[in-house]
Amino acid sequence: MNDTQNKLDAALRQAVRGRITRREFTQLALASGVSLAAANSMFTKAYADEPKKGGTLKIGVGHGATTDSMDPGTYPDQFTGTALWGTLSNSLTEIDADGNVVGDIAESFEASDGAKKWVFKLRKGVTFHDGRAVTADDVVASLQHHRGEDSKSAAKSLLKEIVTLKADGDTVVFELTGGNADFPYTVSDYHMPIMPKKDDGSVDWESGNRTGAYKLDKFEPGVKASFSKNPNYYKADRGWFDAVEFYSIKDVAARTNALMSGEIHYMDRCDLKTLDMLKSNPDITVQEITGYGHYIYVMNVTQKPFDDVNVRLAIKYSINRDDVLEKVFLGHGTVGNDNPIAPTVKFAVDPQPRHSYNPDKAKEHLKKAGLDSLTFDLSVADAAFSGAVDSALLWKEHAKACNIDINVIREPDDGYWDNVWLKKPFVASYWSGRPTVDWMMTTAYAADAAWNDTFWKNPRFNELLVAARSETDEAKRAAMYAEMQQILHDDGGLVNILFNSYVEAHAKNLGHNKVAANWQLDGMRIAERWWFTS
């Protein structure tokens, strides 16, 4: 870049901040040899990209239930995660738009003793919404909230490896059972916001007194969550809106209509069948992000007939995933192979053989299980993922040629995660995925994981899970993770239909930087990262 261009860019930044006039910038641009049309275009684009304060952001989310709670250990989906964590709260660390772990409440973190010991130094000037400074004791109590013997928190299995956890001045010190190079990723989890410690040593999770860019005004489970700007937020370059409102709109048609009519500015989980309608609207932008998320059906392997691995394999060969991808998801995704690790995650492999549609293979495995045919119930709702019902009905047709009869039971959307998931023996589910193999496997497939939705316990898998965590030799670690993915593919109870794209839409007057892919809704931090351009 030459000196003239540098001066022009500097002037452009001054202009959009109101420090020089548009006319002054245009005159400088013309003197630099830029045409009037080009100068005006440069200014218009830069002005639109520049964050502006103000306005109320309204978001429609395809999740939310009347049973939702302020307790972060119970956050089940994007509604509670984005509203009560990404908007209201902060964790020790966060994942940036490039998938790297960076400090959040923690200013820095450092490992020693082969990554068995981790020291997180807290950032100065971070306060709770009531004005009290965040201390190391608050951090310790917040993480201990998930570790109790009776805890049902989804984060419990992630923190099991902690031997000691203590506050030391402005630092928090973790000592683990073994080395874990990924530990800073672990404590970025949306179930682990930092909360105020109470006098009895527990934390105040009920009030919503957190640290985030916005303060809680009202939370109506399964309906709405509203927030107002936190004027003391420690990140000066985040939190541009005056207020943010989240609406639970589980029906995709209703979400789409709300966006089209201007009732909301952003919607997640677009109806792929109506994307052309959204794209044709000049006031709406459709964005598609490839992340780690995957749409799955999960069977409880402790219940008959799913306790027989040959039955499980017959079921895996009975679905035509390519057909589902094209007919239900219109090509928006990548076919899965009963491995939950996305191809873009470090150490991911593609286990063999691929579980492609094969009626002969399905019948062969049924025969090994001593069966000529198989009938089972499959509970589904689009609350699990948009297209879950259509996928199940299409699968039912595929399975007939395999001597498998699937009884598709359409469950109510409301309460699906409380009344169906983890309750019924074969259900639709989805995972947003995780940026590391250990994090995904520990959350969903470790023997004692609270969210082990296949109830699968494989001794060799769990042995490798612990061993790989502390292995510093990357080649050895890669081999362990490859074996784990192969074991899960061969023996586990998940049918991974596809790795889905995050297809979301928003009003054109919303601005943002690079969008994160670790969760939907810009890493679930849309409220603090986005702004209105006009």
ABEGO torsion letter per residue (X at the ends): XBAAAAAAAAAAAAAAAGABBAAAAAAAAAAAGBBAAAAAAAAAAAAAABBBBEEBBBBBBABEBAABBABAAABABAAAAAAAAAAABBBABBBBAAGBBBBBABABBBBBGGGABBBBBBBBGBBBAAGBBBBAAAAAAAAAAAABAABABAAAAAAAABABBBBBEABBBBBBABBBAAAAAAAABAABBBBBBBAAGBBBAAAGBBABABBBABBBBGABBBBBBBAABABAABGABABBBBBBBABAAAAAAAAAAGABABBBGBBAAAAAAAAABAABBBBBBBBABBBBBBBBAABOAAABAAAAAAAAAABBAAAAAAAAAGGBEBBBAGBABBAABBGBBBBOBBBBBBAAAAAAAAAAAGBABBBBBBBBBAAABBGAAAAAAAAAAAAAAAGBBBBBBBBBABGAAAAABGABABBBBBBAEBABAAAAAAAAABAABAABAAGBBBAAAAAAAAAAAABABAAAAAAAAAAAAAAAAAABABBBABBBBBBBBBBAABBBBBBBAABBGGGGAAAAABBBAX
